[in-house]
Amino acid sequence: MSISDNSMDIGHTLRPSVFSRAFDLLRGAVGVGAHDEGMARPAILDDDYDMTELTGHEVYVLGDRSRSLLSAAAILEGTARSVTLDDNVRRGLNRAGREKLAPTVCLVDIDEMQSVDEAVDVLTAFRRMHPGVAIVIASRDFKRNDYSHERFVIADASLRLPAGRANVALALRASVENNARQLHVS
């Protein structure tokens, strides 16, 4: 597995949100989750660190200035084809959409974006152009993790920060599974 660091940050342009439904879905990620304490764990949790679904995937860790997601993503060593780190979410998504060498997963820290509007705009546009790329969004503002595909317009799973290795593993696995399921249905 190779790790690339493209963390030179360049500015980005903001534009007003035109995707109010996606905005509502993202805002719904705060306080709404599929896995409250005490709820049954889904089947994908049989082995928290079994990452076979990500074998050969290109993984992009985007906007992670604290490097907490990257350190938790160390569980991908020996499984992922590569892990690329980029502090600039837009640039990293652009690269992930261009380089179609293998199945791709993007782990995006949306707290590093200028606003929720920007996150929704950028992720919705990316999803329209690259529906087969699995996306995990991460934020300190989320009340809990959500491994469902409820927000497929913008992401395949949501991760509350800070997140440990088990939660990152679950979110990555859920995103790949949810993305494949949603693409099969649509």
Buried (B, 14 or more C-beta within 10 A) or exposed (E): EEBEEBEEEEEEEEEEBEBEEBBEBBEBBBEBBBBEEEEEEBEBBEEBEBBEBBEEBBBBBBBBEEBBBBBBBEBBEEBBBBBBBBBBBBBBBBBBBEEEEEBBBBBBBBBBBEEBBBBBBBBBBBBEEBEEBBBBBBBEEBBBBBBBBBBBBBBBBBBBBEBEBEBBBBBBBBBBBBBBEBEEEE
